[in-house]
Amino acid sequence: MSRPTTLRPYHWKVAPSAPGEVSRALGHLPPVMLQVLFNRKLTDEAHIQAFLEGHYLEKDDPFLLPDMEAAVARIEQAITCDERIVVYGDFDADGVTATVLLVEALRGLGLSRERAQPYIPDRVDEGYGLNEGALTDLREKGADLVISVDCGIRAVKEVAAAREIGLDMIVTDHHSLGPQLPEATAVINPKRPESEYPEQMLAGVGIAFKLAQALRKAMPQRARFDEESLLDLVALGTVADLAPLRGENRRLVIAGLEVINTCRRPGIAALANVARLKPGSIAAEHIGFGLGPRINAAGRLAHAYDAARLLAANNMLMAGRFAENLNALNRQRQLLTRQLSAQAEALVQDDTPILIAAHADFVSGIVGLVASRLAEKYYRPAIVMEKGAAESRGSCRSIPEFHITEALDEVADVLERHGGHAQAAGFTVRNENLAIFQERLTEVAVQRLHGLDLKPTIEIDAELSLQEVDWALLGHLEKLEPTGQSNATPVFMSRDVQVYSHRAVGDGSHLKLDVGDARCKFGCIAFRQGDWAAALPQRVDLVYTLGVNEWNGRRDIQLVVQDIREAT
């Protein structure tokens, strides 16, 4: 039997075996666990032990970050001279958590609410990042110092304009550097080539946390906040922004999850309640699929201040009202995403190297989600734009073979602004440049993707026999938590397994099956693979992760199937 044509073909890529010297040096670990750790580039005993225990061995002194001393000195001056500080953030979960965190830290240093205030731009009216109009308005209202969080690294023109009107700027950001740094009082970004800070992949909220750490260190007599009280925000923003859960990020998320599970912050407790998450068992995946999307829904469909107010709320009654509002916005976001994805699909040509759709009906807060769906379905870089009267704002999602921000750099002369990461970016383009932008970016994609076999790859940690799958293995794998970006849940492959039974479940789009051999048998669930129900061979090769199925008080190991092939 052949694979159903409705199912996407994948490359299966099994990781190379760990070298013999690594196995000999770390022979006390089970071979499968050793292989999984090796795949995560953990090969020496000290780093493996630290990883499994949730520790971090590298230096984490915030003053190793570039310009940190200058930033702290300027903030100390602002505090001494009774100046007004504004924290200027982004409207996504990373930017919102970073904004709330740094405002809390500044107020914890004794600044009043009037002297330490947040500012988050409106996605529709102002767009992403620093803008001259907002900075001018802040200056006219009495701001002396603006600290950007999760934005600003490419805002050369905007920072220069701020300086001309007497507004000092500190830029903290984690996005990719542009050809020129803004001439601010301080530019804190661990990606700067001269940075001595070991961890380059902090989220925006992680960098805001390092600034708060440095301020507390420099002014211990003033500080009325402790670092632990901020870690729930760090975990929330880091996971929601898909920052790599390796190195310092992983350590921060582990510590932050401990704080989240105590529900000491009313806003997070209320949000967990509407997301039906149980305090004490909230994991990183619950941030990714439960808490993060509700935080993001505010900036997508209303204003990110709604999410900031939730996180800053100091009582459960107020937090509960804010959380219900975000929950309703999230349901609206889900509906709009489905509707606009169908509309965008009708506009793109799926035989081109890059998918581009623009329409006046598209909602700026949803275009990134629509682009993600297109990129996932067709395995091509995708751009979806909200077409305005004079300008269009686009959101990009890409594939590993195509660095989207570098591609935008090549057409920067026809863009008003742009920025992002390797696989996600945003931009603004004037409508008179829209046609040439699409034409030139398509040319870039043709050049870079020519000759490549564009199919998504499933990275497989190890090949196992089903007899190696047991509760002991599951117990070892739990030590990898929290899993997520760059520390994915381990993926395994088993060849030539017998299918005892199978059936479509749910609305027919999923597949439930029982597989095994002469010595063991496992239940499996294969999401979005229900089309196999009418064509499943008796013997298959499986790619899967391991999970636990709990039903009627019984716990069984379950294989969560990622892909299926007829046994070779």
N, C-alpha and C positions, 0 to 999 in steps of 0.2 A: 504494500500500500504506500502511496506517495503522500508527502506532506500536503495538507489542504492549502490551496493557492491563496486563501484569505489570510494566512499566517505569514508574518514577516520572516525571511531567512536571516539567520545570525551567523557570524563567525564565532566558533568556539576556540578560545585560546587558553590552553592549560599552561600555568606558570612552570618555568623550568625548575627542576628539582634542586633542593638546597644542597650545596657542596658537601662532600664528605667531611671536610674539616669542621664545618659548622655543626654537623650532626654529632661528631665525636666530642666536640667541646661542650655541647649542650644536650648530651644524651639523656639527661634526667627528665627531659620533656617528651611527651608522646610525639611520635613522628609527624602525625597530622598537624598538631599544634605548632611544632617546630617549623613545618613548611608554611603554615599560615603567617607566622611571625616573619619568616624570611621574605615572604612576598611583600610584607610591609616595610622591608629594608631594615629590619631589626635582626642583627647578627651577633652582637656581643652580649655577654651575660649581664653586664651592668644595665644596659639600656633595655634589655628584655625584662629584667626584674623590675625596673622602674615602670615600664609600660604596664606590666601585669598588676602592679600595685597602685597605679594611678599617680605616680610621681613624675617629676620633670627634673632632669639632671643639668640642663644648661643654665646659663646666667639669665636672670630675669629682672635685673636692676633697670628701672624705667629710665634712668639717666644715661643708659647706653643708646637710647633712641636719639637720632639727630635732632638738634635744636631743643631738646627737652629743657635744658638749663635756661635757655633764653625765654621759653614759654613760661616756665615757673617764675622767673624774675619779673616778667611783664605782668603776670597775674598778681604777684605779691605787690607790685607797684599799684595796680588798680585797687587792691584791697586797702592799702595804706592811704591812698588819695581819695577814697570814697567815690571811685569811678563806677560807672554802670557797665556790666558785662552781659552780653547776649550770646547764648549758645545756639548756633545756627545748624540745624540738622537736616536729614533727609526724611522722606515720607514713608520709607519702608521699615520693616521691623528692626533692622540693624540701626538705621538712623534714629528711629524713635527711642529705642532703648539707650543708645549713646547719648541722646539729648537729655533724657530724664536722668540718667546716671550722672552726667557732668553737672547739671543744675543742682542735683541733690548734694554732690560733693562741694560745690561752691557755697551753697547755703550752709552746709556743714562746717564751713570755715568761717561762718559768722556773717555772711552777706545776707541782707534782707531779700524778700521776694522782689522788691522793686529794683534791687541792684544786681540780681542774678536771674535773668529771665530766659525762657526758651523762645526760639523762632523756628518754625517749620514752614517752608513754602507750600503754597497750594499747587497741587500737581497740574491742574488745568490752567490756571491763570498765570503761574510763574514757571512751571517746569522744574526739572531737576537742577539741584546745585545752587551755588551763589548767583544772585542776579543783582544788577546795578540798582534797579528800582527799589528793591527791598533794602539794600545796604544804605541807600540815600535816605530812605524813610526811617530806618533805625537810627541813623546819625541825627536826623532832625528831631527825633524823639528823645535824644539825650544819650545814646549809646557811645561809649568811649572805646570799647574793645569788643570785637566779635571773634568768637572761637568756633570754627567750623568743625563738625564731626561727620564722618562718613561722606564727605564731599569736599571739593575745593582744590584738589591737586592739579587740575587743569585750568583753574579759573584765573589765568594770568591777567586778562583784561579787567576782570571784576575786582581783583585785589588791588590793581593799580588805581582803579577809579576810587576805591575806598580810601586809599592813602591820600589821594588828592583832596578829599573832603575832610581829612583829619581823623579818619577812623582807622585805628590799628587793627591788624588781623593776625590771628594765629590759626594756621590750617592744620587740622589733624585728619588724615585720610588713609585708606588702605588700597585704593584703586591704582591701576597701572599708571606709571608716570608718563607725562607728555614730554615733548622735546625741550620744554623750558619749565622751570619751577616758578610759581608765583612769588613775587618779592614781598613776602609777609614778614612780620617780626619773627615768626618761627614757622617752619614747615616740618611737621612730624609725620613721617611715613617710613616704616621699616623697609620698604622697597628701594629707598634711596641708596645708590651704590656705595656711598661712604658710611652707611649705617653699620654700627658695630653690634647691633642687637641680633641675637641668634635666630629669633622667630620672625620670619618675614611675612607670614600668612595670617596675622591677627585680623579679625574682623574690625569694622569701624568702632563697634562698642568695646572691643578689646583694647584699642588704642586710647579711647576715652578713659578706660579703666586705668591704663598705665599712667595717664596724665593725672588722674585722681590720686593714684599711689604716690606719684612724685610730689604732688602738692601736700599730701599728708606727711610725707617724709621731710619736706622742707619747712613745714609749719606745724610741728607736732603740738605746740601749745595752743593753737587755734582750732585744731581738728576735733569736731564733735561727731564724726562719722567713723565707722570701722569698715574695712575693706570687705568683710564678709557680707555686710548688708547690701552690697552692690553686686554680688556675684550672681544672684538670680537673673538680673538684667543682662549680665555678660553671657550667661548660658543661653538665655532666650534669643538674644540678637545673633550670637555666633552660630547657633544651629539653624535658625531661620534663614540666615544669609548664606548657608551652605559653605561656610568656611571649613577648611580641612580639619578633621578631628584627629589631629596628630600633634605631637610636640606640646607647646604651651597651651594651645587651644583645648586640647583634650583635658589637660589638667584643670583648666578654668571651668570647663563644662562639667566635669565630675564634681568639683566643689560647688558650682552653681546649682546643679541638680539636687544636691543635699539641701541647699537653702530653699529651693522651689518646693521640695517635698515636705518642708515644715510649714509651708503656706503662711509665712510671716508677713508677706506683702499682700494686703487685701485685694489689690487688682489682679494679681496672678491667681490667688485663691478663687476669686469670682470667675475668672476666665476658665480655670480648670473645671469649675462647676458646670458652666454652660456647655463645655466641651465633653462633659461626662467622663472626666478623668479622675481617678482615685488618688487622693493625696497619699504619699508614701510609696507609690509605685509609678510615678511619672518618670518616663525615660526620654532620651534624646529624640526617639522617633515620635513621641507624643508632642514634642515641640514642633517638629517638622510638619506633622499632619493635623495637629489639633490647635495648639496655641498660636504658632506663627502665622498661619493663614488668617486667623481672626484679627490679629494685630495689623497685618497687611491690608485687610479689607477696609480699614478706616481710610488710609491714604489712597486706596484705589477708587472708592466710590463716594467718600464724604471728605473729611479732612483728618490728617494724621493726628491733629490735636485730640481727637476723640480717643485714640489709643494712648496718647501721652497722659491725658487726664486719668484714664483707667490705671495706668502704672504708677501714677503719683498719688492716687487716692489714699486717704489715711483711715477710711472706715468702710466696713463691709456693705453698709446700706448704699452708699454712693457708688462703690465699686460694682455692686450687683447691677445697678441701673446702667452703668457704662458697659458692662460685660454683655448684658442683654442686647444693647444697641449694636455692639460689634458682631454678636451672633447673627442678628438679623441682616446686617450688611454682608456677612459671609455667605448666607444663603442666597442673597441677591447676586453676589459675585459668582457663585457656582452656576446659577441660571444664565447669567449674561455670558459667561465663558463658553457654555455649550452653544448658545445661539450665535455668538460672533465667530466661533471656530468654524461652524458650518458655513457662514457667510464668507469667511476668509478662504476656505478651501475652494469655493466656487470661483475665486478671483485669481488663484495662482495656477501656474503651469508646472505640473509635477515632473516634467522632463528637463527642467533647467537646473543648473548647479546651485542656484540660490533662489529661495522662494520669497517674493516680495508682494505684499498686498497693502493697498492704501484705500481708505474710504472715509467720508465725512461722518458716517454712522458709528465708526469704531470709537470705543471709550478709552481714553488715555490710560486709565488705571487697569484695563483688562488686556491691552495689546501685548504685554509681556507674556501673560498666560497663554494667549492665543498663539503667539510665536513659539512658545514651548511645545504646544500640542502639534503644530505643523512640523517642527524640527524632529520631534519624536516619531511622528507617523511616517514621514517621508525620508528621514535621515538625511536632511539637507539643512544648511544654515537658513534661517527664516527671519524675515523682517516684516513687522506689521505696524502700519502707521495710521494715526488719527490725522486726517486731513483737515486742517483748519482754514480760515479765510485767507490768511497770508502765509502761514507756516504750517508745516506738518511735523509731528513729533512721533518718532519711531522707537520701537523696542526690538532688540535683536536677541536671538538665541541661536547657538551654533553647535557644531559637532567637534570632536577632538582634532579632526584633520584641518580645521579652519579657524584661525585666531581672528575673531570678529573685530576686536578693537584695533588690531594692527591693520586689518582691511579698511576700517573706517579712517585710520590715519592716512591711508593712501588717497582718500578722496576728501580730506579735511578742508581743502580750499573751497568746496561748495557747501560745506556745513556751517551752521551758526555755532554749534557746540556739540561735543560728543565726549564719551568716556565709558569706561567699563573694564571688564576682565576678558580672558581668552574666549569664554563661551557665552557671555552675556554683556550687553552694552545698550546704551541709549543715545539718542541724538535728536537735534532739531535742524530742519532744513527749510529754507524758503521755497515756496511752491514753484517759483520760476526756475529753481535749480533741481526740481524733483526728477525730471526726465533724464537730465545728464547724470545726476546722482545714481539713478537706477542703472543706467547704461554702463557707467564706469565701474560701479561695484560688481555688476554681473561679469564684466571683463576680468576683474581681479579674481572672482570666484572660478571662472573658466580656467585661468592660468594656474591657480593653486590646486585645483581639484582634478585637473585633466589626467586621465589614465588611472585614477584610483578606483578600486572596487568598493564603492560606498555602501557598506552594510554595517550595522551596529555590531560591536564585539562584546561577547560575554566573557569577562575575565574569570577564569576558573582557578581556584586556589589549589585543588588537588583532585586526583582521581581516586575514588574509594570503591571497595566492594561494600555492598549493603551490610555485610556482617561486621564492618568496622563502625557502623553507626549505632551508638548506644548512649545511655544516660551519662556515662563517664566522659565521653567526647563532648556532649552538650555542656557538661559542667565546666570543662576546660575552656570552651568557646565563650562562655559567659564572661570570662575574665577580659575579653576584648572590648566589652562595653565601656563607654558609649560608642556605638558604631554609627557611621554616617559617611560624609564626604571624605575621601582618601583613607578611610578605615572602614570599608564596607563590611556588611555582614558576610562571612565566608561563604563562598560558592563552591559546590562540589559536583563531580560528575561520576556517574556509575554506568557501566556499559552492560548491554545484553541482559536486562532484567525482565523477568516474566510479568506480564500484565494479567492479573487474576480477574479484575472486573473494572468497569469504567462506566461513567454516565455524566451527561451534562447536568449542571445544577444552576441554581439561581434563575436568571431569565434565559438560560441556555448558553450564556457566553462563557461560563466557567466549566472546568472539568474536574470531576472527583474520580480518583482511581486508587486501586490497591495493587501494589507491586511487591515482588520479593524473589526469593530463591528457595532452595530446599530447606534452609535453616532460619530464615527470617522473613517477615512480612511487614509492610508499612502502608499506612494510609497516606494519600497525597492529595493536594489541592493545586490546580493549575489555573491561575486567574487569566481571563481573557483568552483561553485556549479551548473553548467549548467546541470549536469546529472539528477538533480531533474525534469527537464522540462517534461520528459515522465512519471514521477511517483509521482508527488506532490499530497498529500492528500488535501481534501477540507478544513480541519481544522488542524492547526499545532501549535506546540510550537516553539517559536523563541528566539534565543539569538542574540543581536545586540548592536551596538553603534549608537549614534545619529549624523547625519550630516545635511548639507544643500545642496539641489540641486538647482542650479541657471540656469535658461534657459529662454532666450528671455525676460530678465528683471524681471522675476518672481522668488521668493525665496520660496521654500517649505522645510519643515522638511522631511528628508529622513532617513529611517532605513537602516543601513549598516549591513547586516545579517552576523553573524559569523557561525551560525550552525542552522540546521532545524531538527525537529523531528515530526513525526505524533503525533497529540494531544492525550494525555493520558486521 
